[in-house]
Amino acid sequence: MSSSKQTHEHATIKAWAEKHGGVPALVEDTENGKKGGGILRIHFPEHSDSKSDLKETDWDNFFKVFDDNKLDFLYQDKKADGEESTFHKFIERE
């Protein structure tokens, strides 16, 4: 059985992303959104096609948007079958 974890600790998020080959990104053309900063994603360049609407950013900008919008990171280390998982999403912090 797989289980998800939740955090807002920057070091944990960065370590998880880097372990899985992920880089910080924003969805293009969302940087001036309602809450500001843009829609966050962890981008996995090795696992995606070249036609992506994601724009890579640096960790400082990524975490500024993350904190400004009071988000938490929901993620999974392993799938139910034991394989590595890249499942993640950003949710409002409680």
C-alpha positions as CSV (number, residue, x, y, z in Angstrom):
1,M,0.0,0.0,0.0
2,S,1.3,3.5,-0.9
3,S,0.9,6.5,1.4
4,S,1.3,10.2,0.9
5,K,3.2,12.6,3.0
6,Q,2.7,16.3,3.4
7,T,5.2,19.1,4.2
8,H,6.1,22.7,3.7
9,E,9.8,22.3,4.6
10,H,11.8,23.6,1.7
11,A,14.7,21.2,2.2
12,T,12.4,18.1,2.1
13,I,10.7,19.3,-1.1
14,K,14.0,20.1,-2.9
15,A,15.5,16.8,-1.8
16,W,12.5,14.8,-3.0
17,A,12.4,16.6,-6.4
18,E,16.1,16.2,-7.0
19,K,16.0,12.5,-6.0
20,H,13.4,12.0,-8.7
21,G,15.1,14.1,-11.4
22,G,12.7,17.0,-10.9
23,V,13.3,20.7,-11.2
24,P,11.2,23.7,-10.0
25,A,8.9,25.2,-12.7
26,L,6.0,27.5,-13.3
27,V,3.1,27.0,-15.7
28,E,3.8,29.5,-18.5
29,D,1.6,32.6,-18.6
30,T,0.4,32.2,-15.0
31,E,2.9,34.4,-13.3
32,N,0.4,37.3,-12.9
33,G,-2.4,35.0,-11.6
34,K,-4.9,35.9,-9.0
35,K,-2.7,35.1,-6.0
36,G,0.4,36.1,-7.8
37,G,3.6,34.2,-8.6
38,G,2.2,31.6,-11.0
39,I,1.2,28.0,-10.8
40,L,3.9,25.8,-9.4
41,R,5.0,22.4,-10.7
42,I,7.9,20.0,-10.3
43,H,9.0,19.3,-13.8
44,F,10.6,16.0,-14.7
45,P,12.4,16.7,-18.0
46,E,13.5,13.0,-18.5
47,H,9.8,11.9,-18.4
48,S,8.1,14.5,-20.6
49,D,7.9,15.4,-24.2
50,S,9.7,18.5,-25.5
51,K,6.3,20.3,-25.9
52,S,5.7,21.5,-22.4
53,D,3.9,24.5,-21.0
54,L,6.3,24.6,-18.0
55,K,9.0,27.2,-17.6
56,E,11.9,26.2,-15.3
57,T,12.6,28.6,-12.4
58,D,15.1,28.7,-9.6
59,W,14.4,27.3,-6.1
60,D,14.4,30.8,-4.5
61,N,11.6,32.0,-6.8
62,F,9.8,28.7,-6.5
63,F,9.8,28.8,-2.7
64,K,8.8,32.5,-2.6
65,V,5.6,31.7,-4.6
66,F,5.1,28.6,-2.4
67,D,5.3,30.6,0.8
68,D,3.4,33.6,-0.5
69,N,0.5,31.3,-1.3
70,K,0.7,29.3,1.9
71,L,1.0,26.0,0.2
72,D,1.9,22.5,1.4
73,F,3.5,19.8,-0.8
74,L,1.7,16.5,-0.9
75,Y,3.9,13.7,-2.3
76,Q,4.6,10.0,-2.5
77,D,7.9,8.1,-2.3
78,K,6.7,4.7,-3.6
79,K,3.8,3.4,-5.5
80,A,1.7,0.5,-4.1
81,D,3.8,-1.9,-6.1
82,G,7.0,-0.5,-4.5
83,E,8.2,1.4,-7.6
84,E,9.5,5.0,-7.2
85,S,6.7,7.5,-7.4
86,T,6.7,11.1,-8.8
87,F,3.2,11.8,-7.6
88,H,2.9,15.2,-6.0
89,K,0.6,18.1,-5.8
90,F,0.4,21.5,-4.1
91,I,-2.4,22.1,-1.7
92,E,-3.5,25.0,0.6
93,R,-1.8,24.8,4.0
94,E,-4.2,24.2,6.8
